[in-house]
Amino acid sequence: MPRLRVLSGQDVCRLMSQHGFAQVRRKGSHIIMQKKERGTTITVPVPDHDELKMGTLMGIIKQSGLPRSLFEVG
């Protein structure tokens, strides 16, 4: 399994925006991203840090439902 890239919070928000998510608000150092789907809304908080820890990035990937390959090296 390829390794995950080292990404900032802004990088992750940019990737999520390209796949249907929109920034709805900001609270402190967290950017709240949402995507409306059939009958539900997916809400994912993204820390606005220069470098996200791997566990945090894995949690964002899991919550968002986006494919892991978007966040991998190469």
C-alpha positions as CSV (number, residue, x, y, z in Angstrom):
1,M,0.0,0.0,0.0
2,P,1.5,3.4,-1.0
3,R,2.4,5.9,1.7
4,L,0.3,8.9,2.4
5,R,1.6,12.3,1.4
6,V,2.5,14.9,4.0
7,L,-0.3,17.5,3.5
8,S,-1.3,20.7,5.2
9,G,-4.9,21.5,6.2
10,Q,-5.2,23.8,3.2
11,D,-4.0,21.1,0.9
12,V,-6.6,18.7,2.3
13,C,-9.4,21.3,1.9
14,R,-8.4,22.0,-1.7
15,L,-8.6,18.2,-2.5
16,M,-11.9,17.9,-0.7
17,S,-13.3,21.0,-2.6
18,Q,-12.4,19.3,-5.9
19,H,-14.6,16.4,-4.9
20,G,-17.8,18.1,-3.9
21,F,-17.0,19.5,-0.4
22,A,-17.5,23.1,0.5
23,Q,-16.1,25.2,3.4
24,V,-19.1,26.2,5.5
25,R,-17.4,27.8,8.5
26,R,-14.2,28.2,10.5
27,K,-13.9,27.8,14.2
28,G,-10.5,28.6,15.7
29,S,-7.9,26.6,13.9
30,H,-10.4,24.2,12.3
31,I,-12.0,24.5,8.9
32,I,-15.4,22.8,8.7
33,M,-16.1,21.1,5.3
34,Q,-19.5,19.7,4.2
35,K,-20.9,17.8,1.3
36,K,-24.6,17.3,0.8
37,E,-25.6,13.9,-0.6
38,R,-28.9,12.1,-1.0
39,G,-30.8,12.7,2.2
40,T,-27.6,13.3,4.3
41,T,-24.8,15.7,4.9
42,I,-21.2,14.7,5.5
43,T,-19.3,17.1,7.8
44,V,-15.6,16.9,8.3
45,P,-13.5,19.2,10.5
46,V,-10.0,19.8,9.1
47,P,-7.3,21.3,11.3
48,D,-5.6,24.3,9.6
49,H,-2.1,23.1,10.4
50,D,1.1,23.3,8.3
51,E,1.5,19.5,8.5
52,L,-1.2,17.0,9.5
53,K,-0.3,13.9,11.5
54,M,-0.9,10.6,9.7
55,G,-3.6,9.5,12.2
56,T,-5.5,12.8,11.7
57,L,-5.3,12.4,7.9
58,M,-6.5,8.8,8.1
59,G,-9.5,10.1,10.2
60,I,-10.3,12.7,7.6
61,I,-10.1,10.2,4.8
62,K,-12.4,7.8,6.7
63,Q,-15.0,10.5,7.6
64,S,-15.1,12.0,4.1
65,G,-15.5,8.7,2.3
66,L,-13.0,9.8,-0.3
67,P,-10.6,7.2,-1.8
68,R,-7.3,6.9,0.0
69,S,-5.5,7.0,-3.4
70,L,-6.2,10.8,-3.6
71,F,-3.9,11.3,-0.6
72,E,-1.1,8.9,-1.5
73,V,2.4,9.6,-2.9
74,G,2.9,9.2,-6.6
